[in-house]
Amino acid sequence: MIRLFLTALLLSLPTALALGQTKTPEATEAWQAVFFASPAKALPLLTAAAISHSAELRALEIDKSLDELNLKLSRRAILNSAALGAGYVYGNQASIALNDPLNPNQFTTFSSGRYQIGASFNLPLGQVASRGTQIRKEELNYKRSEATRQGQESQLRQQIIQLYQNVLLARKVFTLQQEALVNTRTNYQLAEKKFQQGQISLQELSEVSALLTSVSVARESARSQYDTAFLVLEEVVGEKIPTLMTSTL
């Protein structure tokens, strides 16, 4: 009977605060079957959601993209030394002057338009010598950004595993504390009857009552730790766990 009571109680946890989205016993059992009984399914779902939600990883991804752009710019930097130019002029600056046979003292000039186009290339030797080093530097910056992001993702994966284990442990501790509370309450009820029948003293009844109070406090503390562990995991994941666990069902 006690086992049935505890099973029913655990299905209602981790309290309305942490698991208020659950609407039916079937839905409760469905997500709990994945979360508590199938770590191989639960952890990939939790990890993927946490990676998608992580602001730190998004910032590192932006840094990586910036380093990739810098690498492309350094490879094209040599083009900064090349220039193309074009122009159009009109006038007698480039005209031809011919002697007029009828009037030797006069000349005839012809003005015309001219198009100009050209290219120039001016590359300092220092830039030539350091181009390979600059490109290599940007390649290393890009690789460093990628390694930093991978390291942050690995730390996040480890964090999810630890937080998940914290929830499982907190649930187990709460289960044990609930069993202890049920047993202690039963013992107190028996002690009350014995006291009424004169079989035990008031001091003995007080000791059982004090034990019941202590076990009740321990049970509430375990419940609080369970709820806290659950909420911390949801905060890192960025999504309600019951919804996440049933998203693939």
MARKOL-986331 format. One record per residue (C-alpha): x, y, z; residue in three letters. Coordinates in steps of 0.1 Angstrom, whole numbers, plus 5000, padded with zeros to 4 digits. Each point is the difference from the previous one (the first is absolute). Example, Ala and Ser with C-alpha at 12.3 -4.5 7.8 and 13.67 -1.06 7.14 Angstrom:
<recs>
512349555078ALA 501450344993SER 
</recs>
This chain:
<recs>
500050005000MET 502850245009ILE 501849924967ARG 496850094981LEU 499850325018PHE 503650104993LEU 499649914963THR 497050224997ALA 501850285019LEU 503149984977LEU 497850024969LEU 498850345013SER 503550135004LEU 502150214996PRO 497150215013THR 497750244982ALA 502850265000LEU 502449794979ALA 497649794980LEU 496850204997GLY 499749934963GLN 499049635005THR 496349974994LYS 499249635000THR 501449695017PRO 500849864966GLU 502050304991ALA 501849995034THR 501049644995GLU 501050064964ALA 502650275007TRP 501249845033GLN 500649684982ALA 502450184977VAL 501650235025PHE 500549775030PHE 500149654983ALA 501850074967SER 503250225005PRO 501149904965ALA 497050184986LYS 499750285026ALA 503650125000LEU 500350074962PRO 496750195001LEU 501250215030LEU 503450064985THR 498750114966ALA 497550245016ALA 502750155023ALA 502450054971ILE 497350184980SER 499150215030HIS 503650095011SER 500850374996ALA 503749935005GLU 500149764971LEU 498250254977ARG 502650275010ALA 502849764992LEU 498449914967GLU 499950374991ILE 503750035009ASP 500849714978LYS 498150164971SER 502050325005LEU 503349824999ASP 498949824969GLU 499350344983LEU 503450135012ASN 501649704984LEU 498350074967LYS 501050375002LEU 503749915007SER 500149784969ARG 498650284978ARG 502150275016ALA 502549994971ILE 497350144977LEU 500150335020ASN 503350084982SER 498449984966ALA 498250294984ALA 498150064968LEU 499450354985GLY 498150154971ALA 499350354988GLY 498950224971TYR 501650334989VAL 499250254972TYR 502050294987GLY 503150094980ASN 502449865025GLN 500649714978ALA 498950164967SER 502050014968ILE 501050344986ALA 500450034962LEU 501650284979ASN 497450184978ASP 501650024965PRO 498150324992LEU 501150175031ASN 503449895014PRO 499550205031ASN 496849805010GLN 499649665012PHE 496949785001THR 499449805031THR 497649725005PHE 498649925035SER 498649665008SER 499049795029GLY 502249735015ARG 499249715023TYR 502549885025GLN 500149675018ILE 502849855020GLY 500949775029ALA 502650035027SER 501349765026PHE 501950125030ASN 500949735026LEU 502650075028PRO 502549735004LEU 499249975037GLY 496449924992GLN 501249744975VAL 502249845026ALA 497450005028SER 497049894979ARG 500449635007GLY 500650075038THR 496850225001GLN 497949734983ILE 501449745024ARG 499250225029LYS 496450034990GLU 499749634993GLU 501249945036LEU 497550255013ASN 497249824982TYR 501249665013LYS 500250145035ARG 496450134998SER 498949664988GLU 501949825028ALA 498650255026THR 496449934989ARG 500649635000GLN 501450025035GLY 497050215012GLN 497649744985GLU 501949725017SER 499750185033GLN 496350054994LEU 499549634993ARG 501849915032GLN 497850255019GLN 496949854987ILE 501149655010ILE 500750135036GLN 496850195002LEU 498149704988TYR 501749775026GLN 499150265026ASN 496349974992VAL 500149625001LEU 501950015033LEU 497650265015ALA 497049794989ARG 501549695016LYS 500750185033VAL 496550145000PHE 498649654995THR 502049875030LEU 499050305021GLN 496349944991GLN 500349635009GLU 501550105034ALA 497250255006LEU 497349754993VAL 501749745023ASN 500550265027THR 496550134998ARG 498749645003THR 502249945030ASN 498750325016TYR 496449894996GLN 500949675016LEU 501850185028ALA 496950225006GLU 497849705004LYS 502549845024LYS 500150325020PHE 496250025002GLN 500149645012GLN 502650085026GLY 502749784984GLN 502650274995ILE 500850325019SER 499550364989LEU 503850044995GLN 500149704976GLU 497150154980LEU 501850344999SER 503149834986GLU 498049844972VAL 498350344994SER 503350184998ALA 501349734975LEU 496950064979LEU 500750374999THR 503649954991SER 499149754972VAL 497450244987SER 502550294998VAL 502549774982ALA 497349904975ARG 499150364992GLU 503750084996SER 500449714976ALA 497050114981ARG 501450364997SER 503349864987GLN 498249794975TYR 498050304987ASP 503150224999THR 502149744981ALA 497249964975PHE 499550384995LEU 503850064996VAL 500149744973LEU 497050164982GLU 501750345002GLU 503249874982VAL 497949804975VAL 497850304993GLY 496849794997GLU 497549825021LYS 501349645005ILE 496549834997PRO 499550174966THR 503549924989LEU 499849635010MET 496749964981THR 501150194969SER 501149694982THR 497249775011LEU 
</recs>
